[in-house]
């Protein structure tokens, strides 16, 4: 059916699907409120390993992935990535099961701006005027939250920082997302199994069949959006995929306010507004730079072809 559409249309559809699944994830995890957050994290690791193992086995990519376990440098990098991935998973699950879904949405809206800061401080990247203004608006948004609540928006900042640092670490190693997810989960697996044994199943078989099925499904819920995202990234330019990204935290905010009934006070509205202004500046700047790069590439190719013709 998808073959009837262009690559761009298929990529957009797959990207939207991935971010909608991620965006509405709170609706999945909130059904597991009866299970302790630490238990949920352990189950998510276990069932993610099983789900991704089966996926890679069917795809014929499992053997090549398991060979990576014998590469010390690769596993060291993936271990560091696993720490931030586990922290991000745990903070998000805790947030949506403890009436903090609105702040979690703010965290993912902050992510592109945090990535700019990480690029500057970790990779020594130069940032232009639009990016500086984007970061300034993000700082202003955090200041508004501090002024309102009397403290830092720790959930939002923690989610943005852990995922941003996770991405920075993964940037240093050329491994496909699905293979990387398996390696990260395998690194976490001994700790997860130890916790499940210590907690006598960590809620499995205690709260009824529905909860057991949701715990098992956690692995597939982690794998499916990642698979669709990877497929989308191969069909779309990164700038287009970056625009689709905002569907995720937007869906999270809709769920938090209109489904969970979390209050959105004026100070939070101002904070979100400031972040959105910053995002518009950074996104439009990235779009302009990508267009310039494409035009330059076309001119260079034309000049190369002309030289060959001579």
N, C-alpha and C positions, 0 to 999 in steps of 0.2 A: 504493500500500500504506500509506504513512504517513498518508494522508487519513483512515484509520479511527480514528486516535488524536487526542486533544485537543492543543491548542497546547502545553500544558505537557509532555505526554508526548513529543511530537515534539521540542520544545526540549531536553528532558533527554537523549533519545537522541542528538541531534546534538551536544550539548555533551560527553557521555561519549565519543562517537566522536572528536571533535576532540582531547580531552585524552589519550585512549588512543594516538592516532597520535603526538602530541607525546611522551607518556610512554615509548613504545617506540622513539623515534627512535634511541636509542643502538644498537639492533640493526641499524639501517640503516647508520649511519655507521661502525660498527666493521668492517663488511665492506670499507671503503675505507681500511683502515690502511696499505696499501701506497702510498697517495697522500699527499704532503705536505699538512699542514693548510692552508697558504696556497694550494696548488693547488686543494684542495677548496672553499675559500671562493670562489675565482675562478669555478670551475665552477658553484657554487651560484648565484652572481649571474647568470651568463650564462643558465643554463637556467631560472631563475626568471623572468627577463624574457620569455623565449619562452613559458613556460607561462601566465603571467598575461596576456600580450598575447593569446594565443589564447582564454583564458577570457573576457576582457572583450570581445573581438571577437564571440564567439558570443552573449554576453549583450547586445550592442548598446550597451555603455557605453564603448567604447574612445575614440571621438571626443571625448566630453565630458571624459574623463580626460586626453587629450593636450592639451586646451586649457589645463589647469592649468600646463603647462610655460611658459606665457607670463605667469604671475603671479609676479613676483620675491619677494614676501613669502612666498607659499606654498612656493616652491622653496627659499628660505633655511631655513625651518623644517624642511622635509623633508630638507634636506642635513644639518642638525644631528641629526635623527632617524636618518638613514642611518649616521652615524658610530657611534652607540651600537648600532644594529642589527647592523652589520658586526662590531663588537667582541664583541657577545653571541654571534653565530653562530660566530665564530672560536674564542672561549674554550670554548664548548660542544663543538664538533667536536674541538678539541685534547684536552679533558678525557676524552671517551668513547673516544678512540683512544689514550690514554696512561694507562689504568687509574685514572682519576680520576672515574669515573661516580658513585660514592657521594657525593663532595664536590659534584659538580654537582647531585645531587638535593637536598642540603642547601641549596644556593644558591636553588633555586626554592621550597623550603619557607620560606626567609627572605623571599622577595619581598613577601608581603602586609605583613610587619612593616616592611620597608624602605620600602614605600609610605607607611606611616604617618609615618615620619621625613621622607620627602620632602614629604609634605603639610604637615607642621609647618614645615620649614625653607624650602621653596621657595614654597609657596602661602600660608603664614601661617595654616593651618587650626588650629583648636583641637582638642586631643585630650583625651579623657576618661580616667577612672581605668583602665578596662579596657585601653585602648590603651597607656597608660603602662606598665602591668604587662606587656603583650605585648612591648613594646620591651625592657623590663628582662630578661625571660626570653631574648630573642634575644641581648642583650649577654652574658648569663650563658653562653649556649651557645657564643658565640665565645670567651669567656674559657676555657671548658673545653677547646676545641680548641687554643687557644694554650698552655695548661698542658700538654697532652698532646704536642703536636708541636714546641713551642718557637717557633712562628711563627703568623702569622695564616692562616686558611683562605682563601687568596687566590682560589682558583677559585670557591668558594661566594660570597664577598663580591663578586667581580668580576661574576659572573653576575647576582646580585641587584641590584647597583647599576646596571649597564649597562641591564638590562631595565626597572628602575624609572625611571631617567632617560629612557629611550626613551618609556615610557608618559607621563611628565610632559610631554615635548615634544609628543607626539601629541595630548595633551589640549587643547593650545592651538590646534588647527586641526580644523575639521569636514570630514574626508575619510573616506570609507568605507575599511575595512581593506584590501580588495583593490586599490582605486585607490591607496591609500597605499603598499602593497607594491610596486606597479609603479613609482611615482615614486622610491621609495628605491632600488630595484634599478637603475633607469635612471641615477640619480646615480652609483651605484657601477660601472656598466657600463664606462665608459672605462678605469677603473683595472683592472678585471677583464680586459678584452681586452688591455690593455697587458701585464699579467702573463702571460696565456696565450701571447702572442706571444714575450715574453722567455724563457719557460720551454719554448718549442717544443711547445705543446699541453698542458703541465702534466699529463702522465701519460695523456692521452687517446691511445688507440691503442698503448699500451705494455704494459699489463698484461692484455690479453685482452678478449674481448667482454663478459663479465660485468661487469667494472669499468667499461667504457665505458657500458653500459646503466644501471648504478647512478649514474654521473655525470650522465647525461642525466635520469634519474628524479629527481635532487635537486631540480630546479625544481618538479616536480609534487608531490613530497613536502612542499615548503614551501607550495604553494598549496592543496592539498586540505584539510588541517586548518583553515586560515584560513577557507576558504569555509564549512565546516561550523560553525565557531565563530561566524561572522557570522550565519549562519542561526539558530543557537541563541540568540544575543543578542537577536534580534528576537522570539523567542517566549517567552523566560524573563525574569523579573525579575533584576536584577543580583545580588541577594542569593542567589538559587538558583544562578545561574551561578557565583558565587563559591564556593559549597559544592562544586560539581562540579570546580572548579579543582584540588583536592587529589588528584584521580585521577592527574594528570600526574606530579608529583614522586614520588607513591607507586609508580607503575609504574616510574619511573626507578630508584628504590631497589631494587625487586624485581629488576629486570634486573641492576643492579650487583652485588648480593649473590648471587642464586641462579642467574643465567645466566653472568655474567663471573667469579664466584667471588672478588670483591674482599672482603677481610676487613672485618668490622664490629666494631671493638674496643670495649671497655667505655666508653672516653671518648667515642667517637662515638655510642654508644647514649644516653649521658647528654645529649649535645648535641642529638640529635634529639628526645629526650624533652622537654627544656626548650623547644625551638622549638614542638613540638606543643602544649604547655601554653599558650604565648603565642598560638598560632593559634586554639585553642579560645576563649580569652578574647576576642580581637578579632572572631572570626567570630560568636560568640553575641551580642556587643555590637552588631555591625552588623545582625544579624537582628532584635534587639529594636528598634533604632532604625527599621528599615524597617517593622516592624509598626506602630510608633507613628505613623510618617508616613502609612501607608495608612489607619489609623483616623481620623487627623486630616483626611485628604482626604475620607473618606466623610462625616464630620460636617460639614465645610465645604460639601460638595456638597448635603447634605440641608438645611442652613440656607439655602443659595442658592435651592434649589427651593421651600422654604417661603416665602421672601420674595417670590419670583415669584408664588406662589399668592395671596399677599395683594394 
